[in-house]
């Protein structure tokens, strides 16, 4: 089957299933506007048209298109999760903020306790590089210790 025939078959499928594809995208993207679902379907359709230079025909076109749509929605959720920003104060739940502050305080206390338990040479390298922003080269010159030794101490401290 030629690439042109693939495109034609895909075009017919998309025309027949467009509204159902948008409904599916909308149900998977329940927290977004309706326009976003349509944008996602258009984006998937465009990428499918660009990639239909396949040598072999797609056996189950419906499954192929819906899988591509589902994968795009999952990608959107992953991007949102990575780039999540704190809510504006008007929308933030005060209980969640308080829990976050408490968890942050516990994390800091645990971190400082762990740093205090480090042997002095490891603690010194860790604090100098992480807190003061010193480079290993600077520390080696200042302390008269080889860079490799400092790197090893830092590695053990982080571990």
Chimera marker file (.cmm) of the C-alpha trace (Angstrom):
<marker_set name="trace">
<marker id="1" x="0.000" y="0.000" z="0.000" r="1" g="1" b="0" radius="0.5"/>
<marker id="2" x="1.405" y="3.394" z="-0.973" r="1" g="1" b="0" radius="0.5"/>
<marker id="3" x="2.029" y="6.281" z="1.384" r="1" g="1" b="0" radius="0.5"/>
<marker id="4" x="-0.735" y="8.199" z="-0.401" r="1" g="1" b="0" radius="0.5"/>
<marker id="5" x="-3.170" y="5.356" z="0.259" r="1" g="1" b="0" radius="0.5"/>
<marker id="6" x="-2.142" y="5.365" z="3.943" r="1" g="1" b="0" radius="0.5"/>
<marker id="7" x="-2.865" y="9.084" z="4.154" r="1" g="1" b="0" radius="0.5"/>
<marker id="8" x="-6.209" y="8.666" z="2.432" r="1" g="1" b="0" radius="0.5"/>
<marker id="9" x="-7.232" y="5.845" z="4.763" r="1" g="1" b="0" radius="0.5"/>
<marker id="10" x="-6.116" y="7.884" z="7.790" r="1" g="1" b="0" radius="0.5"/>
<marker id="11" x="-7.999" y="10.924" z="6.523" r="1" g="1" b="0" radius="0.5"/>
<marker id="12" x="-11.216" y="8.938" z="6.132" r="1" g="1" b="0" radius="0.5"/>
<marker id="13" x="-10.836" y="7.448" z="9.593" r="1" g="1" b="0" radius="0.5"/>
<marker id="14" x="-10.205" y="10.829" z="11.208" r="1" g="1" b="0" radius="0.5"/>
<marker id="15" x="-13.190" y="12.397" z="9.439" r="1" g="1" b="0" radius="0.5"/>
<marker id="16" x="-15.475" y="9.633" z="10.658" r="1" g="1" b="0" radius="0.5"/>
<marker id="17" x="-14.081" y="9.458" z="14.213" r="1" g="1" b="0" radius="0.5"/>
<marker id="18" x="-13.140" y="13.085" z="14.885" r="1" g="1" b="0" radius="0.5"/>
<marker id="19" x="-15.841" y="13.852" z="17.439" r="1" g="1" b="0" radius="0.5"/>
<marker id="20" x="-15.247" y="10.584" z="19.274" r="1" g="1" b="0" radius="0.5"/>
<marker id="21" x="-11.520" y="11.285" z="19.386" r="1" g="1" b="0" radius="0.5"/>
<marker id="22" x="-12.186" y="14.738" z="20.844" r="1" g="1" b="0" radius="0.5"/>
<marker id="23" x="-14.578" y="13.252" z="23.422" r="1" g="1" b="0" radius="0.5"/>
<marker id="24" x="-11.955" y="10.695" z="24.407" r="1" g="1" b="0" radius="0.5"/>
<marker id="25" x="-9.274" y="13.355" z="24.722" r="1" g="1" b="0" radius="0.5"/>
<marker id="26" x="-11.646" y="15.530" z="26.760" r="1" g="1" b="0" radius="0.5"/>
<marker id="27" x="-12.398" y="12.666" z="29.148" r="1" g="1" b="0" radius="0.5"/>
<marker id="28" x="-8.677" y="11.956" z="29.607" r="1" g="1" b="0" radius="0.5"/>
<marker id="29" x="-7.963" y="15.677" z="30.022" r="1" g="1" b="0" radius="0.5"/>
<marker id="30" x="-10.809" y="16.298" z="32.445" r="1" g="1" b="0" radius="0.5"/>
<marker id="31" x="-9.006" y="19.218" z="34.082" r="1" g="1" b="0" radius="0.5"/>
<marker id="32" x="-8.519" y="21.247" z="30.893" r="1" g="1" b="0" radius="0.5"/>
<marker id="33" x="-10.661" y="23.309" z="28.581" r="1" g="1" b="0" radius="0.5"/>
<marker id="34" x="-12.565" y="21.734" z="25.695" r="1" g="1" b="0" radius="0.5"/>
<marker id="35" x="-10.358" y="23.568" z="23.202" r="1" g="1" b="0" radius="0.5"/>
<marker id="36" x="-7.312" y="21.803" z="24.624" r="1" g="1" b="0" radius="0.5"/>
<marker id="37" x="-8.783" y="18.407" z="23.774" r="1" g="1" b="0" radius="0.5"/>
<marker id="38" x="-9.366" y="19.505" z="20.192" r="1" g="1" b="0" radius="0.5"/>
<marker id="39" x="-5.801" y="20.846" z="20.011" r="1" g="1" b="0" radius="0.5"/>
<marker id="40" x="-4.432" y="17.526" z="21.224" r="1" g="1" b="0" radius="0.5"/>
<marker id="41" x="-6.406" y="15.594" z="18.607" r="1" g="1" b="0" radius="0.5"/>
<marker id="42" x="-5.225" y="17.967" z="15.880" r="1" g="1" b="0" radius="0.5"/>
<marker id="43" x="-1.643" y="17.579" z="17.051" r="1" g="1" b="0" radius="0.5"/>
<marker id="44" x="-1.920" y="13.783" z="16.984" r="1" g="1" b="0" radius="0.5"/>
<marker id="45" x="-3.541" y="13.854" z="13.544" r="1" g="1" b="0" radius="0.5"/>
<marker id="46" x="-0.770" y="16.046" z="12.185" r="1" g="1" b="0" radius="0.5"/>
<marker id="47" x="1.962" y="13.817" z="13.553" r="1" g="1" b="0" radius="0.5"/>
<marker id="48" x="0.190" y="10.733" z="12.166" r="1" g="1" b="0" radius="0.5"/>
<marker id="49" x="0.008" y="12.307" z="8.710" r="1" g="1" b="0" radius="0.5"/>
<marker id="50" x="3.683" y="13.169" z="8.885" r="1" g="1" b="0" radius="0.5"/>
<marker id="51" x="4.630" y="9.644" z="9.920" r="1" g="1" b="0" radius="0.5"/>
<marker id="52" x="2.493" y="7.632" z="7.521" r="1" g="1" b="0" radius="0.5"/>
<marker id="53" x="5.401" y="6.809" z="5.254" r="1" g="1" b="0" radius="0.5"/>
<marker id="54" x="5.206" y="3.310" z="6.645" r="1" g="1" b="0" radius="0.5"/>
<marker id="55" x="6.161" y="0.485" z="4.349" r="1" g="1" b="0" radius="0.5"/>
<marker id="56" x="3.469" y="-1.804" z="5.732" r="1" g="1" b="0" radius="0.5"/>
<marker id="57" x="-0.173" y="-0.926" z="6.282" r="1" g="1" b="0" radius="0.5"/>
<marker id="58" x="-1.466" y="-0.317" z="9.781" r="1" g="1" b="0" radius="0.5"/>
<marker id="59" x="-3.612" y="-3.343" z="10.578" r="1" g="1" b="0" radius="0.5"/>
<marker id="60" x="-5.899" y="-1.810" z="13.188" r="1" g="1" b="0" radius="0.5"/>
<marker id="61" x="-6.025" y="1.877" z="12.370" r="1" g="1" b="0" radius="0.5"/>
<marker id="62" x="-8.488" y="2.625" z="15.148" r="1" g="1" b="0" radius="0.5"/>
<marker id="63" x="-6.261" y="1.115" z="17.840" r="1" g="1" b="0" radius="0.5"/>
<marker id="64" x="-3.229" y="2.850" z="16.340" r="1" g="1" b="0" radius="0.5"/>
<marker id="65" x="-4.844" y="6.300" z="16.379" r="1" g="1" b="0" radius="0.5"/>
<marker id="66" x="-6.355" y="5.932" z="19.859" r="1" g="1" b="0" radius="0.5"/>
<marker id="67" x="-3.042" y="4.658" z="21.231" r="1" g="1" b="0" radius="0.5"/>
<marker id="68" x="-1.265" y="7.676" z="19.717" r="1" g="1" b="0" radius="0.5"/>
<marker id="69" x="-3.874" y="9.976" z="21.273" r="1" g="1" b="0" radius="0.5"/>
<marker id="70" x="-3.535" y="8.305" z="24.673" r="1" g="1" b="0" radius="0.5"/>
<marker id="71" x="0.263" y="8.540" z="24.500" r="1" g="1" b="0" radius="0.5"/>
<marker id="72" x="0.045" y="12.259" z="23.727" r="1" g="1" b="0" radius="0.5"/>
<marker id="73" x="-2.234" y="12.823" z="26.725" r="1" g="1" b="0" radius="0.5"/>
<marker id="74" x="0.194" y="10.930" z="28.970" r="1" g="1" b="0" radius="0.5"/>
<marker id="75" x="3.033" y="13.085" z="27.641" r="1" g="1" b="0" radius="0.5"/>
<marker id="76" x="1.045" y="16.220" z="28.501" r="1" g="1" b="0" radius="0.5"/>
<marker id="77" x="0.473" y="15.031" z="32.045" r="1" g="1" b="0" radius="0.5"/>
<marker id="78" x="4.167" y="14.207" z="32.444" r="1" g="1" b="0" radius="0.5"/>
<marker id="79" x="5.171" y="17.663" z="31.215" r="1" g="1" b="0" radius="0.5"/>
<marker id="80" x="2.700" y="19.324" z="33.550" r="1" g="1" b="0" radius="0.5"/>
<marker id="81" x="3.929" y="17.314" z="36.488" r="1" g="1" b="0" radius="0.5"/>
<marker id="82" x="7.561" y="18.242" z="35.756" r="1" g="1" b="0" radius="0.5"/>
<marker id="83" x="6.760" y="21.901" z="35.233" r="1" g="1" b="0" radius="0.5"/>
<marker id="84" x="4.200" y="22.191" z="38.000" r="1" g="1" b="0" radius="0.5"/>
<marker id="85" x="4.212" y="25.525" z="39.683" r="1" g="1" b="0" radius="0.5"/>
<marker id="86" x="2.760" y="26.411" z="43.061" r="1" g="1" b="0" radius="0.5"/>
<marker id="87" x="-0.818" y="27.580" z="42.995" r="1" g="1" b="0" radius="0.5"/>
<marker id="88" x="-1.566" y="31.257" z="43.420" r="1" g="1" b="0" radius="0.5"/>
<marker id="89" x="-2.362" y="32.124" z="47.038" r="1" g="1" b="0" radius="0.5"/>
<marker id="90" x="-6.049" y="32.537" z="46.189" r="1" g="1" b="0" radius="0.5"/>
<marker id="91" x="-6.251" y="28.924" z="45.008" r="1" g="1" b="0" radius="0.5"/>
<marker id="92" x="-3.881" y="27.245" z="47.457" r="1" g="1" b="0" radius="0.5"/>
<marker id="93" x="-5.342" y="25.106" z="50.196" r="1" g="1" b="0" radius="0.5"/>
<marker id="94" x="-3.952" y="26.333" z="53.518" r="1" g="1" b="0" radius="0.5"/>
<marker id="95" x="-3.904" y="22.796" z="54.962" r="1" g="1" b="0" radius="0.5"/>
<marker id="96" x="-1.776" y="21.591" z="52.067" r="1" g="1" b="0" radius="0.5"/>
<marker id="97" x="0.573" y="24.538" z="52.490" r="1" g="1" b="0" radius="0.5"/>
<marker id="98" x="0.920" y="23.853" z="56.220" r="1" g="1" b="0" radius="0.5"/>
<marker id="99" x="1.655" y="20.179" z="55.546" r="1" g="1" b="0" radius="0.5"/>
<marker id="100" x="4.243" y="21.181" z="52.951" r="1" g="1" b="0" radius="0.5"/>
<marker id="101" x="5.918" y="23.566" z="55.381" r="1" g="1" b="0" radius="0.5"/>
<marker id="102" x="6.007" y="20.872" z="58.085" r="1" g="1" b="0" radius="0.5"/>
<marker id="103" x="7.415" y="18.292" z="55.659" r="1" g="1" b="0" radius="0.5"/>
<marker id="104" x="10.028" y="20.794" z="54.490" r="1" g="1" b="0" radius="0.5"/>
<marker id="105" x="11.027" y="21.520" z="58.075" r="1" g="1" b="0" radius="0.5"/>
<marker id="106" x="11.370" y="17.784" z="58.805" r="1" g="1" b="0" radius="0.5"/>
<marker id="107" x="13.429" y="17.310" z="55.655" r="1" g="1" b="0" radius="0.5"/>
<marker id="108" x="15.767" y="20.188" z="56.565" r="1" g="1" b="0" radius="0.5"/>
<marker id="109" x="16.182" y="18.915" z="60.130" r="1" g="1" b="0" radius="0.5"/>
<marker id="110" x="16.998" y="15.425" z="58.835" r="1" g="1" b="0" radius="0.5"/>
<marker id="111" x="19.437" y="16.812" z="56.295" r="1" g="1" b="0" radius="0.5"/>
<marker id="112" x="21.281" y="18.923" z="58.864" r="1" g="1" b="0" radius="0.5"/>
<marker id="113" x="21.405" y="15.978" z="61.283" r="1" g="1" b="0" radius="0.5"/>
<marker id="114" x="22.904" y="13.791" z="58.528" r="1" g="1" b="0" radius="0.5"/>
<marker id="115" x="25.479" y="16.478" z="57.688" r="1" g="1" b="0" radius="0.5"/>
<marker id="116" x="26.433" y="16.742" z="61.365" r="1" g="1" b="0" radius="0.5"/>
<marker id="117" x="27.073" y="12.970" z="61.494" r="1" g="1" b="0" radius="0.5"/>
<marker id="118" x="29.551" y="13.093" z="58.593" r="1" g="1" b="0" radius="0.5"/>
<marker id="119" x="33.252" y="12.742" z="59.363" r="1" g="1" b="0" radius="0.5"/>
<marker id="120" x="34.886" y="16.198" z="59.528" r="1" g="1" b="0" radius="0.5"/>
<marker id="121" x="36.767" y="15.991" z="56.175" r="1" g="1" b="0" radius="0.5"/>
<marker id="122" x="33.624" y="14.912" z="54.287" r="1" g="1" b="0" radius="0.5"/>
<marker id="123" x="31.461" y="17.494" z="56.050" r="1" g="1" b="0" radius="0.5"/>
<marker id="124" x="33.953" y="20.270" z="55.241" r="1" g="1" b="0" radius="0.5"/>
<marker id="125" x="34.037" y="19.428" z="51.516" r="1" g="1" b="0" radius="0.5"/>
<marker id="126" x="30.270" y="19.045" z="51.330" r="1" g="1" b="0" radius="0.5"/>
<marker id="127" x="29.556" y="22.361" z="53.056" r="1" g="1" b="0" radius="0.5"/>
<marker id="128" x="32.240" y="24.232" z="51.106" r="1" g="1" b="0" radius="0.5"/>
<marker id="129" x="30.948" y="23.038" z="47.720" r="1" g="1" b="0" radius="0.5"/>
<marker id="130" x="27.206" y="22.985" z="48.386" r="1" g="1" b="0" radius="0.5"/>
<marker id="131" x="26.693" y="25.862" z="50.789" r="1" g="1" b="0" radius="0.5"/>
<marker id="132" x="29.551" y="28.218" z="49.987" r="1" g="1" b="0" radius="0.5"/>
<marker id="133" x="29.762" y="27.457" z="46.282" r="1" g="1" b="0" radius="0.5"/>
<marker id="134" x="33.504" y="26.796" z="46.321" r="1" g="1" b="0" radius="0.5"/>
<marker id="135" x="35.013" y="24.805" z="43.469" r="1" g="1" b="0" radius="0.5"/>
<marker id="136" x="37.170" y="21.740" z="44.023" r="1" g="1" b="0" radius="0.5"/>
<marker id="137" x="40.077" y="23.558" z="42.413" r="1" g="1" b="0" radius="0.5"/>
<marker id="138" x="39.771" y="26.427" z="44.930" r="1" g="1" b="0" radius="0.5"/>
<marker id="139" x="39.530" y="24.024" z="47.847" r="1" g="1" b="0" radius="0.5"/>
<marker id="140" x="42.532" y="22.008" z="46.663" r="1" g="1" b="0" radius="0.5"/>
<marker id="141" x="44.637" y="25.166" z="46.489" r="1" g="1" b="0" radius="0.5"/>
<marker id="142" x="43.367" y="26.524" z="49.801" r="1" g="1" b="0" radius="0.5"/>
<marker id="143" x="43.630" y="23.274" z="51.770" r="1" g="1" b="0" radius="0.5"/>
<marker id="144" x="46.620" y="21.697" z="50.000" r="1" g="1" b="0" radius="0.5"/>
<marker id="145" x="44.637" y="18.508" z="49.278" r="1" g="1" b="0" radius="0.5"/>
<marker id="146" x="44.512" y="16.810" z="45.838" r="1" g="1" b="0" radius="0.5"/>
<marker id="147" x="41.300" y="17.339" z="43.852" r="1" g="1" b="0" radius="0.5"/>
<marker id="148" x="40.784" y="13.572" z="43.586" r="1" g="1" b="0" radius="0.5"/>
<marker id="149" x="40.751" y="13.277" z="47.368" r="1" g="1" b="0" radius="0.5"/>
<marker id="150" x="38.220" y="16.085" z="47.643" r="1" g="1" b="0" radius="0.5"/>
<marker id="151" x="36.031" y="14.463" z="44.991" r="1" g="1" b="0" radius="0.5"/>
<marker id="152" x="36.152" y="11.149" z="46.848" r="1" g="1" b="0" radius="0.5"/>
<marker id="153" x="35.224" y="12.834" z="50.136" r="1" g="1" b="0" radius="0.5"/>
<marker id="154" x="32.306" y="14.628" z="48.523" r="1" g="1" b="0" radius="0.5"/>
<marker id="155" x="31.139" y="11.403" z="46.873" r="1" g="1" b="0" radius="0.5"/>
<marker id="156" x="31.179" y="9.574" z="50.224" r="1" g="1" b="0" radius="0.5"/>
<marker id="157" x="29.415" y="12.479" z="51.941" r="1" g="1" b="0" radius="0.5"/>
<marker id="158" x="26.609" y="12.507" z="49.384" r="1" g="1" b="0" radius="0.5"/>
<marker id="159" x="26.292" y="8.736" z="49.564" r="1" g="1" b="0" radius="0.5"/>
<link id1="1" id2="2" r="1" g="1" b="0" radius="0.2"/>
<link id1="2" id2="3" r="1" g="1" b="0" radius="0.2"/>
<link id1="3" id2="4" r="1" g="1" b="0" radius="0.2"/>
<link id1="4" id2="5" r="1" g="1" b="0" radius="0.2"/>
<link id1="5" id2="6" r="1" g="1" b="0" radius="0.2"/>
<link id1="6" id2="7" r="1" g="1" b="0" radius="0.2"/>
<link id1="7" id2="8" r="1" g="1" b="0" radius="0.2"/>
<link id1="8" id2="9" r="1" g="1" b="0" radius="0.2"/>
<link id1="9" id2="10" r="1" g="1" b="0" radius="0.2"/>
<link id1="10" id2="11" r="1" g="1" b="0" radius="0.2"/>
<link id1="11" id2="12" r="1" g="1" b="0" radius="0.2"/>
<link id1="12" id2="13" r="1" g="1" b="0" radius="0.2"/>
<link id1="13" id2="14" r="1" g="1" b="0" radius="0.2"/>
<link id1="14" id2="15" r="1" g="1" b="0" radius="0.2"/>
<link id1="15" id2="16" r="1" g="1" b="0" radius="0.2"/>
<link id1="16" id2="17" r="1" g="1" b="0" radius="0.2"/>
<link id1="17" id2="18" r="1" g="1" b="0" radius="0.2"/>
<link id1="18" id2="19" r="1" g="1" b="0" radius="0.2"/>
<link id1="19" id2="20" r="1" g="1" b="0" radius="0.2"/>
<link id1="20" id2="21" r="1" g="1" b="0" radius="0.2"/>
<link id1="21" id2="22" r="1" g="1" b="0" radius="0.2"/>
<link id1="22" id2="23" r="1" g="1" b="0" radius="0.2"/>
<link id1="23" id2="24" r="1" g="1" b="0" radius="0.2"/>
<link id1="24" id2="25" r="1" g="1" b="0" radius="0.2"/>
<link id1="25" id2="26" r="1" g="1" b="0" radius="0.2"/>
<link id1="26" id2="27" r="1" g="1" b="0" radius="0.2"/>
<link id1="27" id2="28" r="1" g="1" b="0" radius="0.2"/>
<link id1="28" id2="29" r="1" g="1" b="0" radius="0.2"/>
<link id1="29" id2="30" r="1" g="1" b="0" radius="0.2"/>
<link id1="30" id2="31" r="1" g="1" b="0" radius="0.2"/>
<link id1="31" id2="32" r="1" g="1" b="0" radius="0.2"/>
<link id1="32" id2="33" r="1" g="1" b="0" radius="0.2"/>
<link id1="33" id2="34" r="1" g="1" b="0" radius="0.2"/>
<link id1="34" id2="35" r="1" g="1" b="0" radius="0.2"/>
<link id1="35" id2="36" r="1" g="1" b="0" radius="0.2"/>
<link id1="36" id2="37" r="1" g="1" b="0" radius="0.2"/>
<link id1="37" id2="38" r="1" g="1" b="0" radius="0.2"/>
<link id1="38" id2="39" r="1" g="1" b="0" radius="0.2"/>
<link id1="39" id2="40" r="1" g="1" b="0" radius="0.2"/>
<link id1="40" id2="41" r="1" g="1" b="0" radius="0.2"/>
<link id1="41" id2="42" r="1" g="1" b="0" radius="0.2"/>
<link id1="42" id2="43" r="1" g="1" b="0" radius="0.2"/>
<link id1="43" id2="44" r="1" g="1" b="0" radius="0.2"/>
<link id1="44" id2="45" r="1" g="1" b="0" radius="0.2"/>
<link id1="45" id2="46" r="1" g="1" b="0" radius="0.2"/>
<link id1="46" id2="47" r="1" g="1" b="0" radius="0.2"/>
<link id1="47" id2="48" r="1" g="1" b="0" radius="0.2"/>
<link id1="48" id2="49" r="1" g="1" b="0" radius="0.2"/>
<link id1="49" id2="50" r="1" g="1" b="0" radius="0.2"/>
<link id1="50" id2="51" r="1" g="1" b="0" radius="0.2"/>
<link id1="51" id2="52" r="1" g="1" b="0" radius="0.2"/>
<link id1="52" id2="53" r="1" g="1" b="0" radius="0.2"/>
<link id1="53" id2="54" r="1" g="1" b="0" radius="0.2"/>
<link id1="54" id2="55" r="1" g="1" b="0" radius="0.2"/>
<link id1="55" id2="56" r="1" g="1" b="0" radius="0.2"/>
<link id1="56" id2="57" r="1" g="1" b="0" radius="0.2"/>
<link id1="57" id2="58" r="1" g="1" b="0" radius="0.2"/>
<link id1="58" id2="59" r="1" g="1" b="0" radius="0.2"/>
<link id1="59" id2="60" r="1" g="1" b="0" radius="0.2"/>
<link id1="60" id2="61" r="1" g="1" b="0" radius="0.2"/>
<link id1="61" id2="62" r="1" g="1" b="0" radius="0.2"/>
<link id1="62" id2="63" r="1" g="1" b="0" radius="0.2"/>
<link id1="63" id2="64" r="1" g="1" b="0" radius="0.2"/>
<link id1="64" id2="65" r="1" g="1" b="0" radius="0.2"/>
<link id1="65" id2="66" r="1" g="1" b="0" radius="0.2"/>
<link id1="66" id2="67" r="1" g="1" b="0" radius="0.2"/>
<link id1="67" id2="68" r="1" g="1" b="0" radius="0.2"/>
<link id1="68" id2="69" r="1" g="1" b="0" radius="0.2"/>
<link id1="69" id2="70" r="1" g="1" b="0" radius="0.2"/>
<link id1="70" id2="71" r="1" g="1" b="0" radius="0.2"/>
<link id1="71" id2="72" r="1" g="1" b="0" radius="0.2"/>
<link id1="72" id2="73" r="1" g="1" b="0" radius="0.2"/>
<link id1="73" id2="74" r="1" g="1" b="0" radius="0.2"/>
<link id1="74" id2="75" r="1" g="1" b="0" radius="0.2"/>
<link id1="75" id2="76" r="1" g="1" b="0" radius="0.2"/>
<link id1="76" id2="77" r="1" g="1" b="0" radius="0.2"/>
<link id1="77" id2="78" r="1" g="1" b="0" radius="0.2"/>
<link id1="78" id2="79" r="1" g="1" b="0" radius="0.2"/>
<link id1="79" id2="80" r="1" g="1" b="0" radius="0.2"/>
<link id1="80" id2="81" r="1" g="1" b="0" radius="0.2"/>
<link id1="81" id2="82" r="1" g="1" b="0" radius="0.2"/>
<link id1="82" id2="83" r="1" g="1" b="0" radius="0.2"/>
<link id1="83" id2="84" r="1" g="1" b="0" radius="0.2"/>
<link id1="84" id2="85" r="1" g="1" b="0" radius="0.2"/>
<link id1="85" id2="86" r="1" g="1" b="0" radius="0.2"/>
<link id1="86" id2="87" r="1" g="1" b="0" radius="0.2"/>
<link id1="87" id2="88" r="1" g="1" b="0" radius="0.2"/>
<link id1="88" id2="89" r="1" g="1" b="0" radius="0.2"/>
<link id1="89" id2="90" r="1" g="1" b="0" radius="0.2"/>
<link id1="90" id2="91" r="1" g="1" b="0" radius="0.2"/>
<link id1="91" id2="92" r="1" g="1" b="0" radius="0.2"/>
<link id1="92" id2="93" r="1" g="1" b="0" radius="0.2"/>
<link id1="93" id2="94" r="1" g="1" b="0" radius="0.2"/>
<link id1="94" id2="95" r="1" g="1" b="0" radius="0.2"/>
<link id1="95" id2="96" r="1" g="1" b="0" radius="0.2"/>
<link id1="96" id2="97" r="1" g="1" b="0" radius="0.2"/>
<link id1="97" id2="98" r="1" g="1" b="0" radius="0.2"/>
<link id1="98" id2="99" r="1" g="1" b="0" radius="0.2"/>
<link id1="99" id2="100" r="1" g="1" b="0" radius="0.2"/>
<link id1="100" id2="101" r="1" g="1" b="0" radius="0.2"/>
<link id1="101" id2="102" r="1" g="1" b="0" radius="0.2"/>
<link id1="102" id2="103" r="1" g="1" b="0" radius="0.2"/>
<link id1="103" id2="104" r="1" g="1" b="0" radius="0.2"/>
<link id1="104" id2="105" r="1" g="1" b="0" radius="0.2"/>
<link id1="105" id2="106" r="1" g="1" b="0" radius="0.2"/>
<link id1="106" id2="107" r="1" g="1" b="0" radius="0.2"/>
<link id1="107" id2="108" r="1" g="1" b="0" radius="0.2"/>
<link id1="108" id2="109" r="1" g="1" b="0" radius="0.2"/>
<link id1="109" id2="110" r="1" g="1" b="0" radius="0.2"/>
<link id1="110" id2="111" r="1" g="1" b="0" radius="0.2"/>
<link id1="111" id2="112" r="1" g="1" b="0" radius="0.2"/>
<link id1="112" id2="113" r="1" g="1" b="0" radius="0.2"/>
<link id1="113" id2="114" r="1" g="1" b="0" radius="0.2"/>
<link id1="114" id2="115" r="1" g="1" b="0" radius="0.2"/>
<link id1="115" id2="116" r="1" g="1" b="0" radius="0.2"/>
<link id1="116" id2="117" r="1" g="1" b="0" radius="0.2"/>
<link id1="117" id2="118" r="1" g="1" b="0" radius="0.2"/>
<link id1="118" id2="119" r="1" g="1" b="0" radius="0.2"/>
<link id1="119" id2="120" r="1" g="1" b="0" radius="0.2"/>
<link id1="120" id2="121" r="1" g="1" b="0" radius="0.2"/>
<link id1="121" id2="122" r="1" g="1" b="0" radius="0.2"/>
<link id1="122" id2="123" r="1" g="1" b="0" radius="0.2"/>
<link id1="123" id2="124" r="1" g="1" b="0" radius="0.2"/>
<link id1="124" id2="125" r="1" g="1" b="0" radius="0.2"/>
<link id1="125" id2="126" r="1" g="1" b="0" radius="0.2"/>
<link id1="126" id2="127" r="1" g="1" b="0" radius="0.2"/>
<link id1="127" id2="128" r="1" g="1" b="0" radius="0.2"/>
<link id1="128" id2="129" r="1" g="1" b="0" radius="0.2"/>
<link id1="129" id2="130" r="1" g="1" b="0" radius="0.2"/>
<link id1="130" id2="131" r="1" g="1" b="0" radius="0.2"/>
<link id1="131" id2="132" r="1" g="1" b="0" radius="0.2"/>
<link id1="132" id2="133" r="1" g="1" b="0" radius="0.2"/>
<link id1="133" id2="134" r="1" g="1" b="0" radius="0.2"/>
<link id1="134" id2="135" r="1" g="1" b="0" radius="0.2"/>
<link id1="135" id2="136" r="1" g="1" b="0" radius="0.2"/>
<link id1="136" id2="137" r="1" g="1" b="0" radius="0.2"/>
<link id1="137" id2="138" r="1" g="1" b="0" radius="0.2"/>
<link id1="138" id2="139" r="1" g="1" b="0" radius="0.2"/>
<link id1="139" id2="140" r="1" g="1" b="0" radius="0.2"/>
<link id1="140" id2="141" r="1" g="1" b="0" radius="0.2"/>
<link id1="141" id2="142" r="1" g="1" b="0" radius="0.2"/>
<link id1="142" id2="143" r="1" g="1" b="0" radius="0.2"/>
<link id1="143" id2="144" r="1" g="1" b="0" radius="0.2"/>
<link id1="144" id2="145" r="1" g="1" b="0" radius="0.2"/>
<link id1="145" id2="146" r="1" g="1" b="0" radius="0.2"/>
<link id1="146" id2="147" r="1" g="1" b="0" radius="0.2"/>
<link id1="147" id2="148" r="1" g="1" b="0" radius="0.2"/>
<link id1="148" id2="149" r="1" g="1" b="0" radius="0.2"/>
<link id1="149" id2="150" r="1" g="1" b="0" radius="0.2"/>
<link id1="150" id2="151" r="1" g="1" b="0" radius="0.2"/>
<link id1="151" id2="152" r="1" g="1" b="0" radius="0.2"/>
<link id1="152" id2="153" r="1" g="1" b="0" radius="0.2"/>
<link id1="153" id2="154" r="1" g="1" b="0" radius="0.2"/>
<link id1="154" id2="155" r="1" g="1" b="0" radius="0.2"/>
<link id1="155" id2="156" r="1" g="1" b="0" radius="0.2"/>
<link id1="156" id2="157" r="1" g="1" b="0" radius="0.2"/>
<link id1="157" id2="158" r="1" g="1" b="0" radius="0.2"/>
<link id1="158" id2="159" r="1" g="1" b="0" radius="0.2"/>
</marker_set>
